[in-house]
Amino acid sequence: MFKYACLFVAAMPIIGCSTTQNQTDKSQVNLAGYPPAFQDGYADGCNSARRAIGKIRDEKRFEADSMYASGWRDGFDICSETKYE
C-alpha cells in the first residue's frame, strides 16, 4: 500500500503540469466533406485567430475564391471563440 501511495504522490506533479490540445486544431476538425480551398481558408483563418499580432490570409485568393474566403471566416470565427477556453 505504501508503495502505491508513493507512486501516486510522485505522479501528481507530472499530471498537474500536463496540457490539453485545443478542440479546434485542424487535426481535430473534420473537414473531409469540404473542398481543398475551404480547408486551406479554414486553416489560415484559425491560425490567424490564434496569433497575437497580424493575420495569415492570402489576400488575392480571399478576394477571388469564395470557398477560401468562406473557410477563412469560419476558421477565424470558431478559433476566436475558443481561443481563451
C-alpha positions, 0 to 999 in steps of 0.5 A: 500500500505504501508503495502505491501511495508513493507512486501516486504522490510522485505522479501528481506533479507530472499530471498537474503540469500536463496540457490539453490540445485545443478542440479546434486544431485542424487535426481535430476538425473534420473537414473531409466533406469540404473542398481543398480551398475551404480547408486551406481558408479554414486553416489560415483563418484559425491560425490567424485567430490564434496569433497575437499580432497580424493575420495569415490570409492570402489576400488575392485568393480571399478576394477571388475564391469564395470557398477560401474566403468562406473557410477563412471566416469560419476558421477565424470565427470558431478559433476566436471563440475558443481561443481563451477556453 
